[in-house]
Amino acid sequence: MRKLVTNARVVSPGLDIPHAAVLIEDGWITAVIEGNNLPNAEEKFDAEGKLLMPGFIDIHSHGADGCDVCDDTLESLQHIARRKLQEGVTTWLPTTLTQPKEKLKSIAGKIAQFCFQGGLTRCPGMHVEGPFINKERAGAQNPQFVRAPDFAEIEDLHAIMPALILSLAPEMPGAVELIRGARALGITCSAAHTSATAAQIFTACDAGLSHLTHYGNAMTPLHHREIGVIGAGMVDERLMIELIADGIHLSPDMLRLIFTTIPIDRLMMITDSVAASWIGEGEVDLGGLAVVVKDHVARLKEGGALAGSTLKANEGLKNLVEITRLPLSDLVKVTSWNQARSLGLQSLGKILPGFLGDLVLLNEDFSVAKTFVGGEER
């Protein structure tokens, strides 16, 4: 089956074509065409001059619209995925929270069932955030369930559903050994909810640590005598950086600083969205903790700590365009290509022949007009 998307502004890493068409055959991109000499296709879709980009890859997202991955139901996962598609996300890593061991195993089983059924977003694996974190930096993670690093536990979870990312505090006893073991399983390890020094981050990188989770949040700050996790992220080229581009978790000035000091090839936009996204204002649950949403900000009802975000992926891109003023052909790396490259998600993140037809069509205001997975409208 040949599908031709015509009359599009095609933006891919290093590429911005004002008037182009994309040919998709059996789910794969086979040609990007400039001009009016278009091939025949059984199905045509007129993009009406809108912006066509690789579908967003959200590697850190807990929920949306009242549903959470840790609800431990197939129905919640399906509902979150439908909302993610409406944000332009075509590949999603369902992200867990710090929960009891048996519940995490049950959640992993539900994610495996969701991924096996397919039909919505791509789901190549899950992101396990916690439970091996530092209680002092728990933030909106439930400290009741924080525990010591345990390779056997992550090995069991990985056997149920591939864990593409494990977020943990690398300074905790046994964490470096866990990182080595997890890397041997093909799991990407990321520093999160951590009080690590820069030296401890560098040691963890030697063992295989390669990401920093929701950069700037729940981690040691930059100081002129101890640069902490934030400083380590600036100077160690082995680290990929997750960014919540809502202007709240990282202020606009901090986002400008990051894009000025860290090469764009190391930056990855995430939503870190929770059940509070899409609901406007109200109250939801996050891993057993009450969260209140007001003015698009989610905070714990008790203590007031930021509790994930209400950010939608397409709104994150809009924010980055307005804050950084960088060309879309650069920023598109941050929404999809860098994630795909860092996790070995082959054939994702570019609009070029040989890549999957996972695309998002955006209006001028960055609202989502259409989302395609394997060339099929979703």
N, C-alpha and C positions, 0 to 999 in steps of 0.2 A: 504494500500500500504506500503510494507516494503522496505526501502532503506538502504543499507549497505555501509558506507564509510570505505574503508580498507587502510591498510598500511600508517597510519598517526602517526605523533608525536602529541599526545593529551595533550594539556596544559589547565588546569582549575585551579581555586584557590586551592592551596595546592596540585596540582596534575601535574605530568609530566611523561607521559608514552611514551617511545621512539617508540614502535611498537604496535599499537592498532587499533581497529576497532570500529565504532560507528553505532549502529542500530537505525534507525528512523522509526517509524510506525505512519502513519497519522499525520505527523508533529511533533511528540514528540519523544524524546530520550527514548528508552526502555532498552538499554544495552550499556555498554562500555566494550569491550572484549580485553584481552591480549592473545597473542599466536595465534595459527593457527586453533583452533577449532571454526570455524565461522558458524553462522546460515545461513539458506537459506534466500534469499531475491529476490523479483521480479526485483530489480534494484541494481546494484553495481557501485561504483565509486572508482577508485584507486587513492589515494592521493599521491602516488609515494614518500612517505617518508616526505612529506611537513608538515609544522606546522599547526595544526588545533586548533583553539581557539574559545571561544564564540564570536559571532558577536559583534562588537563594539557598544556601546550605546553613541551617541553624544547628550548630553542634552542641548547644547548651540551652535547653528549654524544658521547663518542668510542667507547663500547663497553659491553659487558656480558657476563658469564658466559663469559669466555675468548675472546670475539671482539672485534675492533677494526675500525673503519672502514678503517684503514690496512692491514688484511689484504689489501685490494684483491680481495675476492671477493664475489659476489652472495650466497653462502650465509651469510657473516658478517653482512652487512647484514640479511638476513631474520631471522637468529637474534636479533640485537640488537633489532630491531623487535618480535619476539614478546615478549621480556623487557620492553621498554618498555610494551607494552600491559598486561602484568601489574602494572606500576607505576601504571597509570591514564593513561599518556601516549598521547594520540590524534594529536598532531602533533609530529614530531621533525625536527630539522635534523642530519643526520649531520655530524659535526665531524672535520676532518682535523687532522693534526699537521705539524710542520716536517719535510718530506721532500724528496727530489730532485724537480726540475721534471717529468721525464717520469713519475715514479711518481704525482705529484699529478694529472697529466692522466689517467692510467689510473684512479685512484681516482674522479675526477669522472665518468668514463665509467660506472663500476660504479654509482655513486649514481644517475645518470640512468636506467640500466637498471632499478634497483630502483624508482625513483619511477614510471617508465612502466608497470611491471607492476602496481603498486598491490596492493590486497588486504589490507594490514596497516595501519600508521599512515599518516596523511597525511604527505607529504614535499614541501613546496613549494619547497625549495632546500637548500643546504648552508651550513655555517659553516666558513670557511677560517681556521684559527688558525695563524699563522705563514705562510710562513717569514720574513716581514719583521719580525723582532723584534730586541731588543737581547740580545746574547750574555751580557751581565752579569746579565740577569734571565731567563735561559733556563729556569730551574727544571727541569721534567721534559721540556722540549722538547729534541730532539737538536741540540746546538750545531754539529755537523758539517755540518748542512744549512742553517744560517742564512745568509741572503744579503740584499743590498741591495734596497730597494723597487723593483719592476719592474712598471709598469702593463701592459706587453704580456703578462706572465705571468698576471696576474689577469684580464685581458681574455680570454685564451685559455681559462682555466678556466671563466669565466662563460659563454662560448659553448657549452661542453660541458654544463654544469649550472649553473643560476642560483645564484650565490653571494649569499645573502641577508645574510650577515655576513662581514666581513673583519676579523680581529683582528691588529693590527700595533702596532709601537712608533712613535709619531708624532714622536719626536725624531730619528729616523734620517734621514740626508741623502736627500732626495727623497720622504719620506713624506707631507708636506703636499700636494705635487703629486699623489701617488698618491691621496690621500683625495679631492681635488677630482675627479679622473677617475673614481674608483670611484663616487662619489655621482652623477655624471652618468649612470652605467649603472644606477642604482637600488640600489646595494650599500650597506648600512649598515656604517659603519666604527666600530671599537671599539678602544680603547687596551688593549694587553696586553703582558706581559713587557717592561716599559718602565721606563726611568730618567728619564722626563720630569719637568720642573719643572711647577708649576701654570701658569706663563705659557705653556709649550709646549703644554699641554693646551688652554688657552684659544685659542691660535692655531690649533690643530688643529680646535677646535670652529667657529671662524670659517670654516674650509675645508669643514666638513661632518661632523666627528667627532660621534657622538651616543650611543655606548655606552662602558661600561667593563667589560672582561672579568674574570671571577672577582675581583670587587672585594676589595681588601685583600691579594691574593696576587700576587707577582711584579710589584710596582709600588712607587714611592717612597712612603714613609710620611708621616704627618702630623707636622709639626714646627712649633714656634711661630715660627720665622723663615722657613721654607719649607714651605708646606702640602702640596706634592707632589700626586700623582695622587689620593690619598685625600681630601685637603682640597678639591681641585678638584671631585671628585664631590659633595661636600657643598654647595658654594656655587653651582655652575653648573647652572641649571635646564634646560639643553639636554641634559644627560646622563642616560641611562637606566643603571641599575646592575644588573649580574648578581650574584646572591648564591648561594653554596654553603651551604645551610642544614644542614650536618652537625654543627655545633658544634665542628668541628676547624679547617677553613680559616678560619672566623670564630668566635671564642669566643662563648658565650651572651651575655656582657656586651657584646661588640662588636655582635652582632645587635640587642640592646636599644638600644644607642646609635644604630645606623643607623636603626631604625624610629622613634626619638625625634627625630632631627635631619633626616632626608630624607623628603619627602612620599612616601606609599605609592604614589602614581601613577607614581613613577619607579623602583620596585623590581621586579625580576624574579627569581624563584627558578629556578635551574638545578641540574642534578645534576653536570655535568662528570664524569659516570661514565666509567670506563675498563673494559677487559676484566676488571679485578680485582673489579668489582661482581658480586654474586650467587655468588661462588665460595667464600665463607667465608674460609679462610686458604690461602696458597700463593704461587706465583710465576708471573708472567705477563710478557709483552713489551709495551712501549709505545714505538712508533716506533724500535725497535732497541735500546732500553734495558731492562735487567732491572728488574722491579718486584716487591717483596715485600709481601704483605698480611698484617698481623698486628693483631688487635684492631680489625678493621674500618677500618684505616688503611693506605693504599697509599703506599709510599715507594720511591724509587730504591734499588736494592741497593747501588750505589756512591754514597756521599755523603749518602744519607738524606733528600733533598728530597721534599716531598709530591709525589705523582705522580697528579694527578687524584683522583677520589673513588670510594668504593664506595656512595655514596648512591643510594637509590631515591626517586623523586619523591613517592610517598605518605608515605614516612618524613620527607622534608623538610618537608611540610606539617604533619605531627604535631609535629615539632620547633618549628616557628614558632608553632604554637598554644600549646605549653607555655612557650616562651621569652617571647613578646611579650604573651600574654594578650589579643590583639586579637580582635574578633569575626570569625567565618568570612566574613561578608558583606564584610569589608574584605580579609582575607587572600586571598580568591579572586581578587582583582586580580593578586596577585603570582604566582599559579600559572598564569594563562592570559591574562587580559584585557590586562594591560600588554604582554605579549609580542606578542599579536595586533595591538594598537594601534600599537606602535612599529615593527613590520615591515610594516604595511599588509595583514595577513592578515584580509581582510574575512569577516564572517559566522562568526567563531570567537571563543570566550571568554566567551559569555554564554548563559544559558538564557532566551531570549525568542523570540517569534515572529519569523521572518526569519533566525534563526541556524541553523547546521547542527546536527544531532542528535549531536554529539560529546560524550559524557557519561562520567563515572566515578561508580560507585556504591561508597560506602565504608562499611565496618562501623564500629562504635563506636570500635574501636581504630585506625582509619584504614587497616586492611588493605583491599585491593581485592576487592570482591565481584564486580563486573562492569564491563566497559568496552564502550562503544558508539561506533562510528564511523559517522556517517550513519544512526544508529538501529539499526544491525546489531550484534549481539553479537560481540565478538572475543575 
